[in-house]
Structures are given as C-alpha cells and as structure tokens.
Amino acid sequence: SIGTYIDAKGIIQTAQDDEPRFDHDGNGKCLGLLIEESRENIQLESAAPYNSGGQELVWTTGLTAPDGTSTAVKLAATAVDTYHNIGNNIYTTFPTATYTYSMFAKSDGLKRFSLKGPNLNLVTFDLSTGLVVAGSGGKITPIGGGWYRCSVTESTSNGFYQYSVTLNADNESGYTKFLGDGTSGIITWGWQMEEGKFPTSLIPTSGSVETRARDTCSIEGDNFTSWYNK
C-alpha cells in the first residue's frame, strides 16, 4: 500500500506501492529505510477532524500543512477567561488494547497545549522547547519547520476512545482556564488513532478507516557489497 515519510526538507511525502521510504529527522538527517508493521488509522479525517465548534475557539482553515497542502487548521483562544478546547469520542469495534493518539502541531502565538489520550489521560506539550511538560505516556518529535509530532499512548478499557485538544497559557498545563486574545493559538494537522504502543508514520484518511500494509524489505544482487556487512 502507499505510505508516508519525511524528506530532507521536513516535508511529508507519499510513497507508492513498492517504493522505498527513506525517513528523516527534524534536522534533515536521513534515518535510513523506514520499515514498519501494518497499522490502521481509525480517525476518519486525518487532516482536520474538525474546523469549527468546541469551547471558546477561533478556527482558521486553509493553512500550510507538513505535506505542503493547504489543509492545516489553526485553533486560537477567544478573548474570554475560560477553557479553550475541543474533543470527541471515537467508537470502534477494536478490542481493549493499547492505543496511540497523535497529531502534528506548530506554535502560532501559544506555546502549550494538552492532548487527551485514548483513556482520558491528559498530556501537555511545549512547542517552544519541544518537551512534554506534564502527564504520562506522551512523546514529542520535531520534524522541521517548527512542526512537532505529539502523541499519547495508553491502554483503554472504556469501550470507546476519546481525544481532546486543550489550549494552555504559556506556563500552565492540563485542563485550565486562561484569557485568550482571539488570535494566538496552535496550528494542527495529521490526526491519527492507531492500535499500538508507539506512533507510526501518518496514514491519511478522508471519511473512512485506512490501513497501511506492512513493509517487506529485500536486497538482491551484488551491487551492495561495498557498503553492506552481514
């Protein structure tokens, strides 16, 4: 199947069937050939599950995403001293297991936000330092251009899988109130809920669950003997 990877410029690219994926880190360094197990993204709209609604949020659509498209969405806090968040439940037929929820985020006026995982655990990320500042099971990875991939991993037994995004003031974490200004917020894109103990490469969805097949790698012939040592 098709699969995504990060190129040397920090842009998320799509590789077709039988095309190798050479992944890169946030500094443009090649991490090698990306080989992954099969995973399924059960978040039905990966680019942006929502572009309106929530509690005291100002939405801006059509922003540049990590894949170069104009599909990213900004969440800004209104000029009201209250909570600024959006959330929903994801219902699925999957059995009780460990799940990872992830998204790409970039600061645009606010440094911090909190992401609620599959079993209601709230993790706070700082997009200025690239650190997890509160909560457990969180991970943050730079991909370049000010973008980070943020994820929460935990086991669930609720029978449903809930996520939420809460904006935070610069020195706060968790579900807290603060006074916004109507423009400061974060830019989001690339939402994914998958069964597993760590996030894998983005599996784009648009209205339905999508599966990425496992990678199978083979090297044939004699042309690689100058660099390969068994």
Sine and cosine of phi, psi and omega as CSV:
sin_phi,cos_phi,sin_psi,cos_psi,sin_omega,cos_omega
0.00,0.00,0.13,-0.99,0.09,-1.00
-0.95,0.32,0.35,-0.94,0.03,-1.00
-0.47,-0.88,0.38,-0.92,-0.02,-1.00
-0.95,-0.30,0.37,-0.93,0.06,-1.00
-0.41,-0.91,0.21,-0.98,0.00,-1.00
-0.97,-0.26,0.81,-0.58,-0.01,-1.00
-1.00,0.07,-0.06,-1.00,-0.10,-0.99
-0.92,0.40,-0.34,0.94,0.01,-1.00
-1.00,-0.08,0.09,1.00,0.00,-1.00
0.99,0.17,0.27,0.96,0.02,-1.00
-1.00,-0.10,0.73,-0.69,0.04,-1.00
-0.98,0.20,0.86,-0.50,-0.02,-1.00
-0.94,-0.34,0.32,-0.95,0.03,-1.00
-0.91,-0.40,0.82,-0.57,0.06,-1.00
-0.99,-0.17,0.70,-0.72,0.02,-1.00
-0.98,0.18,0.09,-1.00,0.04,-1.00
-0.83,0.56,0.71,-0.70,0.02,-1.00
0.94,0.35,0.32,0.95,0.08,-1.00
-0.94,-0.34,0.81,-0.59,-0.02,-1.00
-0.93,0.37,0.50,-0.86,0.01,-1.00
-0.92,-0.40,0.92,-0.39,0.07,-1.00
-0.98,-0.20,0.96,-0.26,-0.13,-0.99
-1.00,0.09,0.42,-0.91,-0.02,-1.00
-0.74,-0.68,0.39,-0.92,0.05,-1.00
-1.00,-0.03,-0.12,-0.99,-0.08,-1.00
-0.94,0.35,-0.19,0.98,0.04,-1.00
-0.98,-0.21,0.13,0.99,0.00,-1.00
0.99,0.11,0.12,0.99,0.01,-1.00
-0.99,0.17,0.73,-0.68,0.01,-1.00
-0.95,0.33,0.79,-0.61,0.01,-1.00
-1.00,-0.05,-0.07,1.00,0.02,-1.00
0.96,-0.27,-0.17,-0.98,-0.03,-1.00
-0.96,0.28,0.83,-0.56,-0.02,-1.00
-0.99,0.11,0.88,-0.47,0.01,-1.00
-0.80,-0.60,0.88,-0.48,-0.11,-0.99
-0.77,-0.64,0.37,-0.93,0.15,-0.99
-0.96,0.27,0.21,-0.98,0.06,-1.00
-0.95,0.30,0.67,-0.74,0.08,-1.00
-0.66,-0.76,0.31,-0.95,-0.01,-1.00
-0.78,-0.62,0.76,-0.65,0.06,-1.00
-1.00,-0.09,0.91,-0.41,-0.03,-1.00
-0.99,-0.11,0.04,1.00,0.16,-0.99
-0.99,0.17,0.89,-0.45,-0.23,-0.97
-0.96,0.29,-0.36,0.93,0.03,-1.00
-0.77,-0.63,1.00,-0.08,-0.14,-0.99
-0.95,0.32,-0.59,0.81,-0.05,-1.00
-0.89,0.45,-0.77,0.63,-0.01,-1.00
-0.34,-0.94,0.98,-0.20,0.01,-1.00
-0.85,0.53,-0.55,0.84,0.00,-1.00
-0.63,-0.78,0.53,-0.85,0.13,-0.99
-0.75,-0.67,0.35,0.94,0.09,-1.00
-0.30,-0.95,0.20,-0.98,0.05,-1.00
1.00,0.02,-0.28,-0.96,-0.04,-1.00
1.00,0.07,-0.16,-0.99,-0.06,-1.00
-0.96,-0.28,0.93,-0.37,0.10,-1.00
0.79,0.62,0.84,0.55,0.04,-1.00
-0.85,-0.53,0.56,-0.83,0.16,-0.99
-0.94,-0.34,0.83,-0.56,-0.09,-1.00
-0.97,-0.23,0.67,-0.75,0.12,-0.99
-0.77,-0.64,0.85,-0.53,-0.04,-1.00
-0.97,-0.25,0.12,-0.99,0.10,-1.00
0.98,0.21,0.37,0.93,0.00,-1.00
-1.00,0.01,0.35,-0.94,-0.07,-1.00
-0.95,0.32,0.80,-0.60,-0.03,-1.00
-0.99,-0.12,0.18,-0.98,0.01,-1.00
-0.88,0.47,-0.27,0.96,0.05,-1.00
-0.99,-0.10,0.11,0.99,0.04,-1.00
1.00,0.02,-0.13,0.99,0.02,-1.00
-0.99,0.10,0.23,-0.97,0.03,-1.00
-0.99,-0.12,0.86,0.52,-0.10,-1.00
-0.86,-0.50,0.03,1.00,0.02,-1.00
-0.98,0.20,0.39,-0.92,-0.07,-1.00
-0.76,-0.65,0.69,-0.72,0.04,-1.00
-0.99,-0.17,0.69,-0.72,0.14,-0.99
-0.94,-0.35,0.88,-0.48,0.05,-1.00
-0.89,-0.46,0.47,-0.89,0.00,-1.00
-1.00,0.02,0.75,-0.66,0.04,-1.00
-0.93,0.37,0.23,-0.97,0.00,-1.00
-0.99,0.13,0.82,0.58,0.02,-1.00
-0.74,-0.68,0.69,-0.73,-0.01,-1.00
-0.99,0.12,1.00,0.03,-0.05,-1.00
-0.33,-0.95,-0.24,-0.97,0.08,-1.00
-0.99,0.16,0.54,-0.84,0.03,-1.00
-0.77,-0.64,0.99,-0.16,-0.09,-1.00
-0.38,-0.92,0.21,-0.98,0.13,-0.99
-0.56,-0.83,0.57,-0.82,0.00,-1.00
-0.36,-0.93,0.22,-0.97,0.01,-1.00
-0.27,-0.96,0.19,-0.98,0.08,-1.00
-0.98,-0.21,0.58,-0.82,0.11,-0.99
-0.93,-0.36,0.91,-0.42,0.01,-1.00
-1.00,-0.08,0.64,-0.77,-0.11,-0.99
-0.44,-0.90,0.31,-0.95,0.04,-1.00
-1.00,-0.07,0.07,1.00,0.01,-1.00
-0.91,0.41,0.54,-0.84,0.04,-1.00
-0.96,0.28,0.19,-0.98,0.08,-1.00
-0.84,0.54,0.77,-0.64,-0.08,-1.00
-0.25,-0.97,-0.09,-1.00,0.10,-1.00
-1.00,-0.03,0.76,-0.65,-0.03,-1.00
-0.82,-0.58,0.44,-0.90,0.08,-1.00
-0.84,-0.55,0.80,-0.60,0.07,-1.00
-0.94,-0.35,0.74,-0.68,-0.08,-1.00
-0.63,-0.78,0.33,-0.94,0.07,-1.00
-0.35,-0.94,0.37,-0.93,0.11,-0.99
-1.00,-0.10,0.65,-0.76,-0.05,-1.00
-0.61,-0.79,0.51,-0.86,0.01,-1.00
-0.61,-0.79,0.70,-0.72,0.00,-1.00
-0.94,0.35,0.69,-0.73,0.13,-0.99
-0.59,-0.81,0.92,0.40,-0.01,-1.00
0.94,-0.34,-0.56,0.83,0.09,-1.00
-0.91,-0.41,0.59,-0.81,-0.04,-1.00
-1.00,-0.05,-0.53,0.85,-0.17,-0.99
-0.88,-0.48,0.52,-0.86,0.18,-0.98
-0.46,-0.89,0.31,-0.95,0.01,-1.00
-0.87,-0.50,0.68,-0.74,-0.01,-1.00
-0.90,-0.44,0.83,-0.55,0.03,-1.00
-1.00,0.04,0.76,-0.65,-0.04,-1.00
-1.00,0.08,-0.11,-0.99,-0.10,-1.00
-0.87,0.50,-0.46,0.89,-0.06,-1.00
-0.88,-0.47,0.56,0.83,0.14,-0.99
0.97,0.24,0.18,0.98,0.07,-1.00
-0.97,0.23,0.75,-0.67,-0.07,-1.00
-0.96,-0.28,0.83,-0.55,-0.02,-1.00
-0.87,-0.49,0.72,-0.70,-0.03,-1.00
-0.96,-0.27,0.72,-0.69,-0.02,-1.00
-0.89,-0.45,0.58,-0.82,0.09,-1.00
-0.93,-0.36,0.91,-0.41,-0.08,-1.00
-0.99,0.11,-0.02,1.00,0.09,-1.00
-1.00,-0.07,-0.55,0.83,0.00,-1.00
-0.98,-0.21,-0.28,0.96,-0.05,-1.00
0.95,0.33,0.59,0.81,-0.07,-1.00
-0.83,-0.56,0.47,-0.88,0.22,-0.98
-1.00,0.08,0.88,-0.48,-0.12,-0.99
-0.97,-0.25,-0.21,0.98,0.02,-1.00
-0.32,-0.95,0.47,-0.88,0.03,-1.00
1.00,-0.04,0.16,-0.99,-0.02,-1.00
-0.86,-0.52,0.42,-0.91,0.04,-1.00
0.98,0.17,0.19,0.98,-0.03,-1.00
-1.00,-0.08,0.42,-0.91,0.04,-1.00
-0.55,-0.84,0.65,-0.76,0.04,-1.00
-0.74,-0.68,0.76,-0.65,-0.07,-1.00
-0.73,-0.68,0.81,-0.58,0.05,-1.00
-0.96,0.28,0.60,-0.80,0.07,-1.00
-0.86,-0.51,-0.06,1.00,0.01,-1.00
0.94,-0.33,0.37,-0.93,0.03,-1.00
0.92,0.40,0.38,0.93,-0.03,-1.00
0.99,0.12,-0.02,1.00,0.00,-1.00
-1.00,0.02,0.59,-0.81,0.10,-1.00
-0.77,-0.64,0.54,-0.84,0.19,-0.98
-0.98,-0.18,0.85,-0.53,-0.06,-1.00
-0.91,-0.41,0.68,-0.74,-0.05,-1.00
-0.59,-0.81,0.39,-0.92,0.09,-1.00
-0.75,-0.66,0.77,-0.64,-0.01,-1.00
-0.86,-0.51,0.75,-0.66,0.07,-1.00
-0.24,-0.97,0.31,-0.95,0.06,-1.00
-1.00,0.06,0.54,-0.84,-0.03,-1.00
-0.78,-0.62,0.53,-0.85,0.06,-1.00
-0.67,-0.74,0.33,0.95,-0.08,-1.00
-0.99,0.17,-0.35,0.94,-0.12,-0.99
1.00,0.06,-0.12,0.99,0.14,-0.99
-0.57,-0.82,0.21,-0.98,-0.10,-0.99
-0.78,-0.62,0.89,-0.46,-0.14,-0.99
-0.95,-0.32,0.60,-0.80,0.15,-0.99
-0.74,-0.67,0.36,-0.93,0.18,-0.98
-0.37,-0.93,0.43,-0.90,0.09,-1.00
-0.86,-0.51,0.82,-0.58,0.00,-1.00
-0.86,-0.51,0.82,-0.58,0.08,-1.00
-0.97,0.24,0.57,-0.82,-0.01,-1.00
-0.81,-0.59,0.48,-0.88,0.19,-0.98
-0.92,0.38,0.24,-0.97,-0.17,-0.98
-0.84,0.54,-0.54,0.84,-0.07,-1.00
-0.92,-0.40,0.28,0.96,-0.05,-1.00
-0.92,-0.39,0.21,-0.98,0.02,-1.00
-0.50,-0.87,0.34,-0.94,0.03,-1.00
0.98,0.20,-0.44,-0.90,-0.05,-1.00
-1.00,-0.06,1.00,-0.02,-0.11,-0.99
-0.75,-0.66,0.40,-0.92,0.04,-1.00
-1.00,0.01,0.50,-0.87,0.19,-0.98
-0.29,-0.96,0.29,-0.96,-0.02,-1.00
-1.00,-0.02,0.90,-0.43,0.05,-1.00
-1.00,0.05,-0.05,-1.00,0.02,-1.00
-0.83,-0.56,0.09,1.00,0.04,-1.00
1.00,0.03,-0.18,0.98,-0.02,-1.00
-0.78,-0.63,-0.51,0.86,-0.06,-1.00
-0.97,0.23,0.71,-0.70,-0.01,-1.00
-0.13,-0.99,-0.48,-0.88,0.04,-1.00
-0.74,-0.67,0.44,-0.90,0.08,-1.00
-0.98,-0.20,0.71,-0.70,-0.09,-1.00
-0.82,-0.58,0.40,-0.92,0.01,-1.00
-0.11,-0.99,0.33,-0.94,0.18,-0.98
0.92,0.39,0.85,0.53,-0.04,-1.00
-0.99,0.11,0.66,-0.75,-0.04,-1.00
-0.51,-0.86,0.75,-0.66,0.16,-0.99
-0.88,-0.48,0.87,-0.50,-0.08,-1.00
-0.66,-0.75,0.52,-0.85,0.08,-1.00
-0.98,0.20,0.85,-0.53,-0.02,-1.00
0.41,-0.91,0.25,-0.97,-0.11,-0.99
-1.00,-0.06,0.09,1.00,0.02,-1.00
-0.36,-0.93,0.38,-0.93,0.02,-1.00
-0.98,0.22,0.60,-0.80,0.12,-0.99
-0.92,-0.39,0.01,-1.00,-0.05,-1.00
-0.84,0.54,0.49,-0.87,-0.08,-1.00
-0.87,0.50,0.72,-0.69,0.10,-0.99
-0.94,-0.34,0.98,-0.19,-0.06,-1.00
-0.89,0.46,0.66,-0.75,0.08,-1.00
-0.76,-0.65,0.42,-0.91,0.06,-1.00
-0.49,-0.87,0.97,0.23,0.05,-1.00
0.99,-0.12,-0.11,0.99,0.00,-1.00
-0.46,-0.89,0.34,-0.94,0.05,-1.00
-0.92,0.39,0.66,-0.75,0.01,-1.00
-0.80,-0.61,0.54,-0.84,-0.02,-1.00
-0.87,-0.50,0.70,-0.71,0.16,-0.99
-0.98,-0.18,0.82,-0.57,0.01,-1.00
-0.93,0.37,0.37,-0.93,0.02,-1.00
-0.94,0.35,0.48,-0.88,0.07,-1.00
-1.00,0.10,0.66,-0.75,0.11,-0.99
-0.80,-0.59,0.88,-0.47,-0.09,-1.00
-0.94,-0.35,0.68,-0.74,0.11,-0.99
-0.61,-0.79,0.59,-0.81,0.05,-1.00
-0.87,-0.49,0.82,-0.58,-0.07,-1.00
-0.80,-0.60,0.42,-0.91,0.05,-1.00
1.00,-0.02,-0.06,-1.00,-0.09,-1.00
-0.96,-0.29,-0.02,1.00,-0.13,-0.99
-0.96,0.28,-0.16,0.99,-0.04,-1.00
-0.98,-0.17,0.08,1.00,-0.10,-1.00
-0.92,0.38,-0.34,0.94,-0.03,-1.00
-0.96,0.28,-0.36,0.93,-0.04,-1.00
-0.82,-0.57,-0.20,0.98,-0.07,-1.00
-0.99,-0.17,0.75,-0.66,0.05,-1.00
-0.82,-0.57,0.94,-0.34,-0.08,-1.00
-0.93,0.36,0.00,0.00,0.00,0.00
